[in-house]
Amino acid sequence: MIINKNESALESESLKRTMPVKLYYYEVESANAVDVLFVQDGEDYEQLGEIKDTIDQIKRTQSLTANLLLVLVHPGDSHQRWNCYHPQGDEHTQYKDFISQELFLFIENWLSDKQLHIRKLGTIGDSLGAVISTYLVAEIQKPWTHLILQSAAYEKHMESILEISIFPSNLQIYQVVGKKELAFTSPITGNTLYILNQNREFHQRFQLLGISVVYYEEDEDHLWDFWRRDLPRALSFFIND
């Protein structure tokens, strides 16, 4: 297996700034299909989540049946992150435009050069990164197959996205939340987020929509250590299902 790393800087018209994008490509000999996973909070998943080490760990115990492409994208500092990821953020619409129009075109051209077609398409995120992942799958008409949610920082008003969206019929969701995530104070807004209860509500609503959901509650808090340790299971869900 050949592993390629590619770092790019996309000049985003939507966001009016340069967006760093990092690709990790795991090539399987003689395969012409590729599984593409967009990774929100890409720098955090790389540095705190140790996502590359997790993929290496998975490859030691199982064989990939298609090429794998991780697309790591990072929104910026904590305030830029909130403005991009939160539906009330000043750059929320622009960020979705960046992903759906600019970044997707970049990835499609990259894959075309390698004569690859997408077999599976997913997005993963933690906390607010899981929120924007939900909005991308709900609102951006792409061939999504997987939505991976780690401690999604849902709020009550966000439930409306489930009422006005049509999710892909073959969508599979992985959802994990900590039992200690009862009341989390946002460092940006100061608002209290009831993450455990809202994840339970979204889980039920996803099921009512007929979406396949693998759901876990663990004895954990709203911390990167939790998401890092959960990552082997979460990534295996994307790679194997």
C-alpha positions in Angstrom: 0.0 0.0 0.0 1.3 3.4 -1.0 0.5 6.4 1.3 0.7 9.9 -0.1 0.4 13.2 1.7 -0.6 16.3 0.0 -0.9 19.8 1.5 -2.7 22.6 -0.4 -3.8 26.1 0.2 -7.1 27.0 -1.5 -7.9 30.6 -2.1 -11.6 30.6 -1.1 -13.9 33.1 -2.9 -16.7 32.1 -0.5 -14.7 32.8 2.7 -12.4 35.5 1.3 -9.3 33.8 2.9 -6.9 31.0 2.3 -8.0 27.6 3.5 -5.4 25.0 4.3 -6.3 21.5 3.1 -4.4 18.3 3.8 -4.9 15.0 2.0 -3.9 11.6 3.1 -4.3 9.1 0.3 -4.0 5.3 1.0 -3.7 3.6 -2.4 -4.8 0.0 -2.9 -3.2 -1.8 -5.8 -5.5 -2.3 -8.8 -8.4 -0.6 -7.2 -10.2 2.2 -9.1 -12.7 3.1 -6.4 -12.0 5.5 -3.5 -13.7 6.1 -0.2 -13.5 9.8 0.7 -13.9 11.1 4.2 -14.0 14.8 4.9 -12.5 15.5 8.3 -13.7 18.7 10.0 -11.3 20.2 12.6 -8.6 18.5 10.5 -5.6 19.9 12.5 -7.2 18.7 15.7 -8.0 15.3 14.4 -4.4 15.0 13.2 -2.7 16.3 16.3 -5.1 15.6 19.2 -7.0 12.7 17.6 -4.0 11.0 16.1 -6.1 10.1 13.0 -3.1 8.9 10.9 -1.9 6.6 13.6 -5.4 5.2 13.9 -5.6 4.5 10.2 -2.2 2.8 10.4 -3.5 0.7 13.4 -6.6 -0.3 11.4 -4.5 -1.3 8.4 -2.4 -3.7 10.5 -5.5 -5.8 11.3 -7.6 -5.6 8.2 -7.2 -4.9 4.5 -8.7 -2.0 2.7 -10.9 -3.0 -0.2 -10.8 0.4 -1.9 -8.5 3.4 -1.9 -9.0 5.7 1.0 -8.7 9.5 0.9 -8.9 11.6 4.1 -9.6 15.3 3.4 -8.5 17.3 6.4 -9.9 20.8 6.5 -9.6 23.3 9.3 -11.8 26.4 9.7 -9.3 28.6 11.6 -9.2 29.9 15.1 -11.9 29.2 17.7 -14.0 32.2 16.7 -13.7 31.4 13.0 -14.6 27.8 13.8 -17.8 28.9 15.6 -18.7 31.3 12.8 -18.2 28.6 10.2 -19.7 25.6 12.0 -22.6 27.1 14.0 -25.8 27.7 12.0 -26.0 31.2 13.6 -22.4 32.0 12.7 -21.5 34.8 10.3 -19.7 32.5 7.9 -21.9 29.4 8.2 -23.4 29.7 4.7 -20.0 30.7 3.2 -18.3 27.7 4.7 -21.0 25.4 3.3 -20.4 27.0 -0.1 -16.7 26.5 0.3 -17.1 22.8 1.0 -19.8 22.1 -1.6 -18.4 24.2 -4.5 -14.7 24.9 -4.1 -13.4 22.0 -2.0 -15.5 19.4 -3.8 -14.3 20.6 -7.2 -10.7 20.5 -6.0 -11.2 16.9 -4.8 -13.1 15.8 -7.9 -10.3 17.2 -10.1 -7.7 15.4 -7.9 -9.5 12.1 -8.3 -10.1 12.6 -12.0 -6.3 12.9 -12.5 -6.0 9.5 -10.9 -9.0 8.1 -12.8 -10.8 7.2 -9.6 -14.5 7.2 -8.8 -16.1 7.7 -5.4 -17.5 4.6 -3.8 -18.3 6.0 -0.3 -18.5 9.6 0.8 -18.5 10.6 4.4 -17.8 13.4 6.9 -16.6 13.2 10.5 -16.6 15.9 13.2 -16.4 16.4 16.9 -18.6 18.8 18.9 -19.4 21.7 16.6 -17.6 19.8 13.8 -20.3 17.2 14.1 -22.9 19.9 13.9 -21.5 21.2 10.6 -21.2 17.7 9.3 -24.9 17.2 10.0 -25.7 20.4 8.1 -23.5 19.4 5.2 -25.2 16.0 4.7 -28.6 17.5 5.2 -28.2 20.5 2.9 -25.5 19.7 0.4 -26.7 17.5 -2.4 -23.8 15.1 -2.8 -23.7 11.2 -2.7 -23.2 11.0 1.1 -23.1 7.5 2.5 -21.7 8.1 6.0 -22.1 10.7 8.8 -19.8 10.3 11.8 -20.7 12.3 14.9 -18.6 12.5 18.0 -20.3 14.4 20.8 -22.3 16.6 18.5 -22.9 20.0 20.1 -26.6 20.1 19.1 -29.0 22.7 20.5 -32.8 22.5 20.6 -33.3 24.9 17.7 -31.1 22.8 15.4 -33.8 20.1 15.3 -35.5 22.1 12.5 -32.8 20.8 10.1 -34.4 17.4 10.4 -37.8 18.7 9.4 -36.8 20.5 6.3 -34.1 18.2 4.8 -34.1 15.0 2.8 -31.3 12.8 3.8 -29.7 10.3 1.3 -31.7 7.0 1.4 -28.6 4.9 1.9 -27.1 7.1 4.6 -25.5 5.4 7.6 -24.8 7.4 10.8 -22.3 6.7 13.6 -23.2 8.6 16.7 -21.3 8.6 20.1 -21.8 10.8 23.1 -20.6 10.8 26.7 -22.9 10.2 29.7 -21.0 13.0 31.5 -21.8 15.5 28.8 -24.9 16.7 30.7 -24.2 20.5 30.6 -21.3 22.0 28.7 -20.6 25.7 28.7 -19.6 27.0 25.3 -16.3 29.0 25.6 -17.4 31.2 22.8 -21.0 32.1 23.6 -21.2 31.2 27.3 -24.4 29.2 26.6 -25.0 25.9 28.3 -25.3 23.0 25.9 -27.1 19.8 27.0 -25.2 17.6 24.7 -26.2 14.2 26.1 -29.9 14.9 26.0 -29.8 16.6 22.6 -27.9 13.6 21.1 -30.5 11.3 22.5 -33.2 13.4 20.9 -31.4 13.5 17.5 -30.8 9.8 17.7 -34.6 9.2 18.1 -35.4 11.7 15.3 -32.9 10.1 12.9 -34.5 6.7 13.5 -38.0 8.1 12.9 -36.6 9.4 9.5 -35.7 5.8 8.7 -31.9 6.4 8.8 -29.6 3.6 9.9 -27.9 4.7 13.1 -25.2 3.0 15.2 -25.4 4.8 18.5 -23.2 4.6 21.6 -23.2 6.3 25.0 -20.0 6.0 27.0 -19.0 7.0 30.5 -17.0 10.0 29.1 -16.9 13.8 29.2 -16.6 16.4 26.4 -12.9 15.9 25.8 -10.5 15.1 23.0 -9.1 12.1 24.9 -12.6 10.6 24.6 -12.8 11.2 20.8 -9.3 10.0 20.2 -9.9 6.7 22.0 -13.2 6.3 20.1 -11.7 7.0 16.7 -10.7 3.4 15.8 -14.3 2.3 16.2 -15.6 5.3 14.3 -13.2 5.0 11.4 -13.8 1.3 11.2 -17.5 2.0 10.8 -16.7 4.1 7.7 -14.1 1.7 6.2 -16.0 -1.5 6.8 -19.7 -0.6 6.4 
